[in-house]
Amino acid sequence: MSLRSPLRLLSDELIGRIVAEARDILDKLGTRVQNPLVLDLLAGNGARVDLGKSQAWYPGELIDRCLAAAPRSFKLYDVLGDETHDFSGSKVHFTPGSAALHILDHDSQTIRKPGTADYVRYVQLLCGLGNIAAQSTAFIPADVANQVSDSYRLFLSLLYGEKPVVTGTFTIDSFRLMRDMQLTVRGGERELRDKPLAVFSCCPTSPLKWSDVTSQNVVDCAAAGIPVEFISMPLSGFMAPVTLVGSLVQHTAETLSGIVISQCARPGAPMLYGGSPAAFDVRYETTPMGAVETQMIDCAANEIGKHLGLPTQAYIALSDAKLLDAQAGLETAMGATLAALSGINSISGPGMLDFESCQSLEKLVLDNEICGMALRLARGIEPREDFPALPLFAELLREGHLLIADHTRRHLKAEHYFPGRVIDRANLSRWREDGCLTLGQRAHNEVDRLVAAWRPSRLGGERKKDLIALMEKEARRWGMDKLPARPVEA
């Protein structure tokens, strides 16, 4: 969905000053890069490098060359090869937040460690949520070895779902298997380059540092043609300047350095100018993702990315609440609305609670409706056979209503967004007849209904077998005799 006139928080003059300061920081201070191979890559492309200090400095001409090489848009495709995402202009797509360590258990209303059954249920649910365009490897099952947790989440997503996946890895070793899984689904390297299936999150460490793992991930993804999203995470007032402009300068510098690494590895490598910045609440020593300042940095960073001509991403449309309550709805709806009005191309966050550490399936159902409303808002208002208006109003006066008018029947579904069962629009008497259900009860019922309606992915049976064989081999490599039992057949 594309917005014709995006929300603006920054003037062009201020954007220019922020970008200029970020470039100056990269030239004068540089970044740490804790990967000798990446340092060699940068040095070979014109960066100043000190191998002993693991430091790289980025001259302006190198930044300019890499920005010129970066693609202005790209597309994503599902496991069947059908287009699902067009990251161009101000087109908006929602994906769940990731990668949580916990899940909110509806029955006990406690936050607990998730397992394989929870993850499969999540993928089944997501298949039925039409306003969320991608999967994410949303939380980490605790019933597998840590060394396979990254690849295992992608495995379950590709086995049970059809939507493309936003994912990532915390190790260098996991990348090869996660790439091979995508090749298995697509059928070959050229097919994967032509129709990307996943986006990998690559996160610099604030302030101004790239770890061995994340910098290698950037290079590996570029080589394989796998898109990345750069997730800079400045914390205003803690690991970044307390001012929003100061945090934006740091975010811009860290993201530009990632763009340079990516484009040095392979010019034209697809990527999203993204991030997960946060305000820092000194009272509780927390990083509130639902804070208005966090949301403002996200939207402003999107403006900077668009100014540079790049597709964008942000962690927004999520909450710091611990339950599915009014705070969860407030923070998520405000973030989703601002993100859609800003034209952020990939909006990560639905389902998330507790500072990005907890996923809730019931919240994901509610957030799907929030996303639907935000997408409708982003479409704006346009005439639909409204001129001349006289015949329509003549019919209204003649018939006394327009419930069955041709104009109503032609435009009702396109003009109005009708949310699902989780949103209560019934009158009081009908609400009572239906059992006086709370939001949480309605959301849980909808989770059960959509999971029950799930149908296996249409990915070919042989490719599913190959995915399972790859995952079983990796599990054995790390001492697992077998994978956890899955609750349903794929």
Secondary structure, DSSP 4 states (H G I P E B T S, - for coil): -B-SS----S-HHHHHHHHHHHHHHHHHT-EEE--HHHHHHHHHTT-EEETTTTEEE--HHHHHHHHHHS-S-EEEE-TTS-EEEEESTTB-EEE----BSEEEETTTTEEE---HHHHHHHHHHHHT-TT---EE--B--TTS-GGGHHHHHHHHHHHH--S-EEE--SSSHHHHHHHHHHHHHHSSHHHHHHS--EEEEE-PBTTTEE-HHHHHHHHHHHHHT--EEEEE--EETTTB-SSHHHHHHHHHHHHHHHHHHHHHHSTT--EEEEE--EE-BTTTTB--TTSHHHHHHHHHHHHHHHHTT--BEEE-S----SSSSHHHHHHHHHHHHHHHHHT-SEEE-TTEETTTTEE-HHHHHHHHHHHHHHHHHHH----SS-SS-HHHHHHHHHHS--TT-HHHHHHHHHH-----TTS--S-HHHHHHTT---HHHHHHHHHHHHHHH-----S-HHHHHHHHHHHHHHHHHTT-SSPPPPSS--
